């Protein structure tokens, strides 16, 4: 999917909502546990109920890897279902990979070619030669961790290196990478006050913004400092939507919560 196609979907749906599919067998409704593939059945129901309200889905890969081969099969079925039935929706493999060149190329092949995701999240710590293998794939996007929403982000990301915060150095350096036009960045909603400085460095790149909802981030604050002429934001909500209810009506409850966020987004877009 091209960036322009993503922007068109945002304009059409008046939404920049990304729904995180962090599917946990300990949290999904108990009546699904008797299904042959409860993870997929849960995901399918969430997708069927919410696809008109969002522009992206983001499976957190750890929630699938935790169940071994069965979990990986559930992930494969989920992405196949999305690509077959809702190809206009942007898909994000929240895998947080990052390794030296040959290994990164294999990770990229796994998620971009075998599973056919549109994008993947990447940790930048190992630098250029761990990121560029992902950027080499045409029509795919690499989402670099820049300033995350967890408490431990302050351990490294905001530390000064020669007078510059490390996250700013990540942003500046990544712009020099080959095919950097395909870069997006993760910036946590709980760090909304940093968005003005971030936009000075990357004024047009899309930002994937987790932390709205359960983690306490403010959608209004994120938009105040982060919106661009092409919106430039994918705001993620996971637990607040998919676990809105653990009863038989869980999909309807998820739709209601997604609709609340989509309505707020439509208002903020004007």
C-alpha positions as CSV (number, residue, x, y, z in Angstrom):
1,X,0.0,0.0,0.0
2,X,1.3,3.5,-0.9
3,X,1.2,6.4,1.5
4,X,-1.3,8.1,-0.8
5,X,-3.6,5.1,-0.7
6,X,-3.5,5.3,3.1
7,X,-4.3,9.0,3.1
8,X,-7.2,8.4,0.8
9,X,-8.6,5.8,3.2
10,X,-8.2,8.2,6.1
11,X,-10.1,11.0,4.2
12,X,-12.8,8.6,3.1
13,X,-13.5,7.1,6.5
14,X,-12.7,10.3,8.4
15,X,-10.6,8.1,10.7
16,X,-7.0,7.5,11.4
17,X,-7.7,4.7,13.9
18,X,-5.5,1.7,14.1
19,X,-6.8,-1.3,16.1
20,X,-4.3,-3.5,17.9
21,X,-5.0,-7.2,17.7
22,X,-3.3,-8.2,21.0
23,X,-5.3,-11.3,21.2
24,X,-4.8,-13.2,24.5
25,X,-6.6,-16.5,25.2
26,X,-6.8,-15.6,28.9
27,X,-8.9,-12.5,28.0
28,X,-11.1,-13.5,25.1
29,X,-14.7,-14.6,25.8
30,X,-14.8,-18.1,27.2
31,X,-17.4,-19.3,24.7
32,X,-14.7,-19.0,21.9
33,X,-12.3,-21.4,23.6
34,X,-14.1,-24.4,22.3
35,X,-13.5,-23.3,18.7
36,X,-10.7,-25.0,16.6
37,X,-8.9,-21.6,16.3
38,X,-10.2,-19.3,19.0
39,X,-7.7,-16.6,18.3
40,X,-8.7,-16.3,14.6
41,X,-12.4,-16.5,15.4
42,X,-12.0,-13.6,17.9
43,X,-10.0,-11.5,15.4
44,X,-12.4,-12.2,12.6
45,X,-15.3,-11.0,14.8
46,X,-13.5,-7.9,15.8
47,X,-12.5,-7.1,12.1
48,X,-16.1,-7.8,10.9
49,X,-17.5,-5.4,13.5
50,X,-14.9,-2.6,13.2
51,X,-13.4,-2.5,9.7
52,X,-15.5,0.4,8.5
53,X,-14.3,2.5,11.4
54,X,-10.5,2.1,11.2
55,X,-7.8,2.3,8.5
56,X,-5.3,-0.1,10.1
57,X,-4.9,-3.3,12.1
58,X,-1.8,-4.1,14.2
59,X,-1.4,-7.6,15.4
60,X,1.2,-7.7,18.2
61,X,3.3,-10.7,17.1
62,X,4.3,-11.7,20.6
63,X,0.6,-12.6,21.3
64,X,0.8,-15.2,18.5
65,X,4.3,-16.5,18.9
66,X,3.4,-17.3,22.6
67,X,1.2,-20.1,21.3
68,X,3.8,-21.7,19.0
69,X,2.8,-23.1,15.7
70,X,-0.9,-22.7,16.5
71,X,-0.5,-19.1,17.2
72,X,1.5,-18.5,14.0
73,X,-1.2,-20.2,12.0
74,X,-3.8,-17.9,13.7
75,X,-1.7,-14.9,12.6
76,X,-1.5,-16.2,9.1
77,X,-5.2,-16.8,8.9
78,X,-5.9,-13.3,10.3
79,X,-3.6,-11.5,7.8
80,X,-5.0,-13.6,4.9
81,X,-8.5,-12.7,5.9
82,X,-7.7,-9.0,6.0
83,X,-5.9,-9.1,2.7
84,X,-8.7,-11.0,1.0
85,X,-11.6,-9.1,2.4
86,X,-10.3,-5.7,3.3
87,X,-7.3,-5.0,1.1
88,X,-7.7,-1.3,1.5
89,X,-6.8,-1.5,5.2
90,X,-3.2,-0.9,6.2
91,X,-1.6,-3.8,8.1
92,X,1.1,-3.5,10.7
93,X,3.2,-6.4,12.0
94,X,4.1,-5.2,15.5
95,X,7.2,-7.4,15.7
96,X,9.9,-4.9,16.8
97,X,12.6,-6.7,14.9
98,X,16.1,-5.4,14.4
99,X,19.3,-7.3,13.6
100,X,22.2,-7.3,11.2
101,X,21.7,-7.3,7.4
102,X,21.2,-10.9,6.4
103,X,18.9,-11.6,9.4
104,X,16.9,-8.4,8.9
105,X,16.4,-9.4,5.2
106,X,14.9,-12.8,6.4
107,X,12.7,-11.0,8.9
108,X,11.5,-8.7,6.1
109,X,10.8,-11.7,3.8
110,X,8.8,-13.4,6.5
111,X,6.5,-10.5,7.2
112,X,6.5,-8.7,3.8
113,X,6.5,-11.7,1.4
114,X,5.3,-14.7,3.3
115,X,2.6,-13.0,5.4
116,X,2.1,-10.0,3.1
117,X,1.9,-7.3,5.8
118,X,2.1,-3.7,4.6
119,X,4.5,-2.7,7.4
120,X,6.6,-3.8,10.4
121,X,7.8,-2.1,13.5
122,X,11.6,-2.1,13.9
123,X,14.0,-1.3,16.8
124,X,16.7,1.1,15.6
125,X,19.4,0.3,18.2
126,X,21.7,-1.6,15.7
127,X,21.6,1.2,13.2
128,X,21.6,1.6,9.4
129,X,22.5,-1.9,8.3
130,X,19.7,-3.4,10.5
131,X,17.0,-1.0,9.0
132,X,17.8,-0.7,5.4
133,X,17.1,-4.3,4.5
134,X,13.4,-3.6,5.4
135,X,13.4,-0.4,3.5
136,X,14.6,-2.2,0.3
137,X,11.1,-3.8,-0.1
138,X,9.0,-1.7,-2.5
139,X,5.5,-0.8,-1.5
140,X,6.3,-1.7,2.2
141,X,6.8,0.6,5.2
142,X,9.2,0.4,8.1
143,X,8.0,1.8,11.3
144,X,10.9,2.8,13.5
145,X,10.7,3.0,17.3
146,X,11.5,6.6,18.1
147,X,9.9,7.7,21.4
148,X,7.8,5.0,23.1
149,X,5.0,5.2,25.6
150,X,6.4,3.0,28.3
151,X,7.9,4.3,31.6
152,X,11.3,2.8,30.7
153,X,11.6,5.1,27.6
154,X,13.4,7.6,29.7
155,X,16.2,5.1,30.5
156,X,17.7,5.8,27.0
157,X,15.4,7.6,24.5
158,X,15.6,11.0,26.1
159,X,19.2,10.9,27.3
160,X,21.5,13.6,25.9
161,X,24.2,12.6,23.4
162,X,26.4,15.6,22.6
163,X,23.6,17.8,23.7
164,X,20.9,16.1,21.6
165,X,18.2,13.7,23.0
166,X,18.8,10.2,21.6
167,X,15.3,9.9,20.1
168,X,16.0,13.1,18.0
169,X,19.3,11.6,16.8
170,X,17.4,8.5,15.7
171,X,15.0,10.7,13.7
172,X,17.7,12.7,12.1
173,X,20.0,9.8,11.3
174,X,17.2,7.6,9.9
175,X,16.4,10.3,7.3
176,X,19.8,9.6,5.7
177,X,18.9,5.9,5.1
178,X,18.3,4.6,1.6
179,X,14.6,4.6,0.8
180,X,13.9,6.6,4.0
181,X,10.7,7.9,2.3
182,X,9.2,4.5,3.4
183,X,9.9,5.3,7.1
184,X,7.2,5.8,9.6
185,X,7.8,6.2,13.4
186,X,6.4,5.1,16.7
187,X,5.7,8.0,19.1
188,X,3.7,7.2,22.2
189,X,0.6,9.2,23.0
190,X,1.8,9.7,26.5
191,X,4.7,11.7,25.1
192,X,2.4,14.1,23.1
193,X,4.3,17.2,24.5
194,X,7.3,16.0,22.4
195,X,5.5,16.0,19.1
196,X,6.2,19.6,18.2
197,X,10.0,19.0,18.3
198,X,9.5,15.7,16.5
199,X,7.5,17.4,13.7
200,X,10.4,19.9,13.3
201,X,12.6,17.0,12.3
202,X,10.1,14.8,10.4
203,X,7.3,17.2,9.3
204,X,5.6,14.8,6.9
205,X,6.2,11.2,7.9
206,X,3.4,9.1,9.4
207,X,3.5,8.5,13.1
208,X,2.1,5.3,14.7
209,X,0.8,6.5,18.1
210,X,0.1,3.9,20.7
211,X,-1.1,4.8,24.2
212,X,-4.5,6.4,23.7
213,X,-7.1,4.9,25.9
214,X,-5.9,2.3,28.4
215,X,-2.5,3.9,28.8
216,X,-4.0,7.4,29.3
217,X,-2.8,9.3,26.2
218,X,-4.9,12.2,25.0
219,X,-6.2,12.1,21.4
220,X,-6.7,15.9,21.4
221,X,-3.1,16.5,22.5
222,X,-1.7,14.1,19.9
223,X,-3.6,15.9,17.1
224,X,-2.8,19.4,18.3
225,X,0.9,18.7,17.9
226,X,1.1,15.9,15.4
227,X,-1.4,16.4,12.6
228,X,-0.1,17.3,9.1
229,X,-1.8,18.4,5.9
230,X,-2.1,14.7,5.1
231,X,-3.1,13.8,8.7
232,X,0.2,11.9,9.2
233,X,-1.1,9.9,12.2
234,X,-2.2,6.4,12.9
235,X,-3.5,6.3,16.5
236,X,-3.7,2.9,18.0
237,X,-6.0,1.5,20.5
238,X,-5.9,-2.2,21.5
239,X,-7.3,-3.2,24.9
240,X,-9.8,-0.4,25.1
241,X,-11.5,-1.7,22.0
242,X,-11.0,-5.4,21.7
243,X,-11.6,-6.2,25.3
244,X,-14.5,-3.8,25.8
245,X,-16.6,-6.8,26.8
246,X,-15.8,-10.5,27.5
247,X,-19.4,-11.6,26.9
248,X,-21.0,-13.0,23.8
249,X,-21.6,-9.4,22.5
250,X,-17.9,-8.6,22.6
251,X,-17.7,-7.6,18.9
252,X,-20.6,-5.2,19.3
253,X,-19.0,-3.7,22.4
254,X,-15.7,-3.3,20.4
255,X,-17.6,-1.5,17.6
256,X,-19.1,0.9,20.1
257,X,-15.7,1.8,21.5
258,X,-14.1,2.1,18.0
259,X,-17.0,4.3,16.9
260,X,-16.4,6.7,19.8
261,X,-12.8,7.2,18.8
262,X,-13.7,7.5,15.1
263,X,-16.3,10.1,15.9
264,X,-13.7,12.1,17.9
265,X,-11.2,11.8,15.0
266,X,-13.8,13.0,12.5
267,X,-14.5,16.0,14.6
268,X,-10.8,16.8,15.0
269,X,-10.2,16.5,11.2
270,X,-12.9,19.2,10.8
